[in-house]
Amino acid sequence: MKLVKHIANLGYGSRKEVQWMFREGRITDADGEVLYADDVVDHEAIRVDGERLDPPAGLLLMLNKPVGYTCSTKDKGRIVYDLLPPRFRLRSPLLSTVGRLDRDTSGLLLMTDDGGLLHRIVSPKAHLPKRYDATLAQDLRGDEADVFASGTLMLESEDTPLKPATLDVRDARHASLVLTEGRYHQVRRMFAAVGNHVEALHRSAVGGLTLGELAPGEWRLVSDEERASSLFQ
């Protein structure tokens, strides 16, 4: 791929704007030597204004989404893309969220520009476990774990029972729920089905990935090793 197209696809500007960046000497190699648009250079060796290029196409990143942000590019309020470098919104292929977390749910959100990887992760055939930590409005009544594990629970307005899910009770009003499917507002609707209300919801794991020390609003790349060991292959 030509350098101009490659750098433009990473969101640094239109092809015309990137051509001007070459003319202005802003694109160099790792040693500071000015590059030209027809040079053949590896991605890792390219610098823009002295900085390494963003990751090439095929990236997977994790974001610790705070409450109050939506997984959208068009919402008028705060969106998860506001937490990333601005040019990430201009990448081609598009950087998309892997599934969604609603505005009032925080936690681990994956984003990728690899369409094949995205579909493998969200596919029902993947059976990828996702863990949600819930704070409840009322004390648990005691039978929720059995109900959720039964594989017979029906949500309102649906005609297919939920797959079995695992509930880990921490105390009367705090529990973790592990799902292998992702229906609309599923965790909140499951607790509503057993007469409770979720006051706060946080996704703490997807597959073998966890947030670790990642603070709310922070993001990092998921390494190839993490992908291989986290059920994405």
VENJO-V579054 format. One record per residue. RES is the residue in one letter. PSI is psi in whole degrees, 0 to 359 (* if undefined). OMEGA is omega as a letter, one per 20 degrees, with the letter a starting at -180 (NA if undefined). Layout:
# VENJO-V579054
res:RES psi:PSI omega:OMEGA
res:RES psi:PSI omega:OMEGA
This chain:
# VENJO-V579054
res:M psi:137 omega:r
res:K psi:147 omega:a
res:L psi:319 omega:a
res:V psi:311 omega:a
res:K psi:319 omega:a
res:H psi:314 omega:a
res:I psi:323 omega:r
res:A psi:321 omega:r
res:N psi:339 omega:r
res:L psi:1 omega:r
res:G psi:9 omega:a
res:Y psi:349 omega:r
res:G psi:175 omega:r
res:S psi:168 omega:r
res:R psi:323 omega:r
res:K psi:318 omega:r
res:E psi:321 omega:r
res:V psi:323 omega:r
res:Q psi:320 omega:r
res:W psi:325 omega:r
res:M psi:322 omega:r
res:F psi:315 omega:a
res:R psi:330 omega:a
res:E psi:359 omega:r
res:G psi:21 omega:a
res:R psi:348 omega:a
res:I psi:120 omega:a
res:T psi:177 omega:r
res:D psi:185 omega:a
res:A psi:338 omega:r
res:D psi:3 omega:r
res:G psi:4 omega:r
res:E psi:132 omega:a
res:V psi:133 omega:r
res:L psi:158 omega:r
res:Y psi:157 omega:a
res:A psi:335 omega:a
res:D psi:7 omega:r
res:D psi:155 omega:r
res:V psi:109 omega:a
res:V psi:142 omega:r
res:D psi:150 omega:a
res:H psi:315 omega:a
res:E psi:341 omega:a
res:A psi:353 omega:a
res:I psi:140 omega:r
res:R psi:142 omega:r
res:V psi:119 omega:a
res:D psi:37 omega:r
res:G psi:357 omega:a
res:E psi:146 omega:r
res:R psi:152 omega:r
res:L psi:153 omega:r
res:D psi:163 omega:a
res:P psi:147 omega:r
res:P psi:178 omega:r
res:A psi:145 omega:a
res:G psi:11 omega:a
res:L psi:155 omega:r
res:L psi:125 omega:r
res:L psi:157 omega:r
res:M psi:141 omega:a
res:L psi:137 omega:r
res:N psi:93 omega:a
res:K psi:125 omega:r
res:P psi:161 omega:r
res:V psi:144 omega:r
res:G psi:354 omega:r
res:Y psi:143 omega:r
res:T psi:154 omega:r
res:C psi:72 omega:a
res:S psi:158 omega:r
res:T psi:352 omega:a
res:K psi:349 omega:a
res:D psi:142 omega:a
res:K psi:342 omega:r
res:G psi:205 omega:a
res:R psi:134 omega:a
res:I psi:158 omega:a
res:V psi:334 omega:r
res:Y psi:340 omega:r
res:D psi:341 omega:a
res:L psi:357 omega:a
res:L psi:165 omega:r
res:P psi:135 omega:a
res:P psi:324 omega:a
res:R psi:345 omega:r
res:F psi:334 omega:r
res:R psi:344 omega:a
res:L psi:4 omega:a
res:R psi:152 omega:r
res:S psi:117 omega:j
res:P psi:159 omega:a
res:L psi:139 omega:r
res:L psi:116 omega:a
res:S psi:154 omega:r
res:T psi:145 omega:r
res:V psi:96 omega:a
res:G psi:194 omega:a
res:R psi:155 omega:r
res:L psi:133 omega:a
res:D psi:170 omega:a
res:R psi:324 omega:a
res:D psi:6 omega:r
res:T psi:133 omega:r
res:S psi:174 omega:r
res:G psi:203 omega:a
res:L psi:116 omega:r
res:L psi:128 omega:r
res:L psi:146 omega:r
res:M psi:141 omega:a
res:T psi:158 omega:r
res:D psi:12 omega:r
res:D psi:102 omega:a
res:G psi:321 omega:r
res:G psi:318 omega:r
res:L psi:317 omega:r
res:L psi:312 omega:a
res:H psi:327 omega:r
res:R psi:323 omega:a
res:I psi:316 omega:a
res:V psi:349 omega:a
res:S psi:135 omega:r
res:P psi:334 omega:a
res:K psi:342 omega:a
res:A psi:331 omega:a
res:H psi:38 omega:a
res:L psi:120 omega:a
res:P psi:141 omega:r
res:K psi:130 omega:a
res:R psi:130 omega:r
res:Y psi:134 omega:r
res:D psi:121 omega:a
res:A psi:138 omega:r
res:T psi:127 omega:a
res:L psi:154 omega:a
res:A psi:333 omega:a
res:Q psi:160 omega:r
res:D psi:142 omega:r
res:L psi:145 omega:a
res:R psi:343 omega:r
res:G psi:338 omega:a
res:D psi:5 omega:a
res:E psi:319 omega:a
res:A psi:318 omega:r
res:D psi:320 omega:a
res:V psi:313 omega:a
res:F psi:330 omega:a
res:A psi:350 omega:a
res:S psi:332 omega:a
res:G psi:14 omega:a
res:T psi:356 omega:a
res:L psi:129 omega:r
res:M psi:134 omega:r
res:L psi:153 omega:a
res:E psi:136 omega:r
res:S psi:13 omega:r
res:E psi:157 omega:a
res:D psi:11 omega:r
res:T psi:127 omega:a
res:P psi:156 omega:r
res:L psi:151 omega:r
res:K psi:155 omega:r
res:P psi:139 omega:r
res:A psi:153 omega:a
res:T psi:125 omega:r
res:L psi:128 omega:r
res:D psi:110 omega:a
res:V psi:127 omega:r
res:R psi:313 omega:r
res:D psi:189 omega:a
res:A psi:331 omega:a
res:R psi:14 omega:r
res:H psi:129 omega:a
res:A psi:156 omega:r
res:S psi:138 omega:a
res:L psi:126 omega:r
res:V psi:122 omega:a
res:L psi:156 omega:r
res:T psi:15 omega:r
res:E psi:175 omega:a
res:G psi:71 omega:r
res:R psi:166 omega:a
res:Y psi:122 omega:r
res:H psi:41 omega:a
res:Q psi:313 omega:a
res:V psi:313 omega:a
res:R psi:320 omega:a
res:R psi:329 omega:r
res:M psi:315 omega:r
res:F psi:327 omega:r
res:A psi:325 omega:a
res:A psi:338 omega:r
res:V psi:23 omega:r
res:G psi:25 omega:r
res:N psi:175 omega:a
res:H psi:133 omega:r
res:V psi:119 omega:r
res:E psi:328 omega:r
res:A psi:142 omega:a
res:L psi:134 omega:a
res:H psi:126 omega:r
res:R psi:119 omega:a
res:S psi:348 omega:a
res:A psi:147 omega:r
res:V psi:118 omega:a
res:G psi:230 omega:r
res:G psi:7 omega:a
res:L psi:136 omega:r
res:T psi:165 omega:a
res:L psi:336 omega:a
res:G psi:234 omega:a
res:E psi:10 omega:a
res:L psi:119 omega:a
res:A psi:158 omega:r
res:P psi:131 omega:a
res:G psi:350 omega:a
res:E psi:158 omega:r
res:W psi:162 omega:r
res:R psi:161 omega:r
res:L psi:148 omega:r
res:V psi:124 omega:a
res:S psi:163 omega:r
res:D psi:324 omega:r
res:E psi:320 omega:r
res:E psi:322 omega:r
res:R psi:313 omega:a
res:A psi:330 omega:a
res:S psi:5 omega:a
res:S psi:26 omega:r
res:L psi:18 omega:a
res:F psi:351 omega:a
res:Q psi:* omega:NA
